[in-house]
């Protein structure tokens, strides 16, 4: 049992820490791909969040401007024609 564990340990050590073997190269490429994918996903998530926030702020700002215009129009005294 211990011989089997040491063989597995040696094999994993070779795969993880040696890049001059085919299995080591595959492991390195897989790890690099996972890291780049993670970075890309974080980037896309933050950009998407900023776009959503900008659209919401823009809509919220337009809503406030429109409500201020309506309030101003309602509060203005009605125009009357000048008396001759």
C-alpha positions as CSV (number, residue, x, y, z in Angstrom):
1,X,0.0,0.0,0.0
2,X,2.8,2.4,0.9
3,X,4.6,1.6,-2.3
4,X,1.5,2.5,-4.3
5,X,1.1,5.8,-2.4
6,X,4.8,6.7,-3.0
7,X,4.5,5.9,-6.7
8,X,1.4,8.1,-7.0
9,X,3.2,10.8,-5.0
10,X,6.2,10.7,-7.3
11,X,4.0,10.7,-10.4
12,X,2.1,13.8,-9.2
13,X,5.3,15.5,-8.2
14,X,6.7,14.9,-11.7
15,X,3.5,16.2,-13.3
16,X,3.1,19.3,-11.2
17,X,6.8,20.4,-10.7
18,X,8.5,19.3,-13.9
19,X,7.6,21.0,-17.2
20,X,10.0,19.0,-19.3
21,X,7.6,16.0,-19.4
22,X,4.5,15.7,-21.7
23,X,2.3,15.4,-18.6
24,X,4.0,18.3,-16.9
25,X,3.5,20.5,-20.1
26,X,-0.2,19.5,-20.2
27,X,-0.6,20.4,-16.6
28,X,1.1,23.8,-17.1
29,X,-1.1,24.6,-20.1
30,X,-4.3,23.5,-18.3
31,X,-3.3,25.7,-15.3
32,X,-2.5,28.6,-17.5
33,X,-5.8,28.3,-19.4
34,X,-7.7,28.2,-16.1
35,X,-6.0,31.3,-14.8
36,X,-6.6,33.2,-18.1
37,X,-10.2,32.1,-18.1
38,X,-10.7,33.3,-14.5
39,X,-9.1,36.7,-15.3
40,X,-11.3,37.0,-18.4
41,X,-14.5,36.2,-16.4
42,X,-13.7,38.7,-13.7
43,X,-13.0,41.3,-16.3
44,X,-16.2,40.7,-18.2
45,X,-18.2,40.7,-14.9
46,X,-16.8,44.0,-13.8
47,X,-17.3,45.6,-17.3
48,X,-20.9,44.3,-17.4
49,X,-21.6,45.6,-13.9
50,X,-20.2,49.1,-14.9
51,X,-22.4,49.1,-18.0
52,X,-25.5,48.1,-16.0
53,X,-24.7,50.7,-13.4
54,X,-24.2,53.4,-16.0
55,X,-27.5,52.6,-17.7
56,X,-29.4,52.6,-14.4
57,X,-27.8,55.9,-13.3
58,X,-28.6,57.4,-16.7
59,X,-32.3,56.2,-16.5
60,X,-32.5,57.4,-12.9
61,X,-31.0,60.7,-13.8
62,X,-33.4,61.2,-16.8
63,X,-36.3,60.3,-14.5
64,X,-35.3,62.9,-12.0
65,X,-34.9,65.6,-14.7
66,X,-38.3,64.8,-16.2
67,X,-40.0,64.9,-12.8
68,X,-38.4,68.2,-12.0
69,X,-39.6,69.6,-15.4
70,X,-43.1,68.4,-14.7
71,X,-43.0,69.8,-11.2
72,X,-41.8,73.2,-12.5
73,X,-44.5,73.2,-15.2
74,X,-47.2,72.4,-12.6
75,X,-46.0,75.1,-10.2
76,X,-45.7,77.9,-12.7
77,X,-48.6,80.3,-12.8
78,X,-50.7,80.0,-16.0
79,X,-49.8,82.4,-18.7
80,X,-52.4,85.0,-19.4
81,X,-52.7,87.2,-22.4
82,X,-51.7,90.8,-21.7
83,X,-54.6,93.1,-21.2
84,X,-55.1,95.6,-24.0
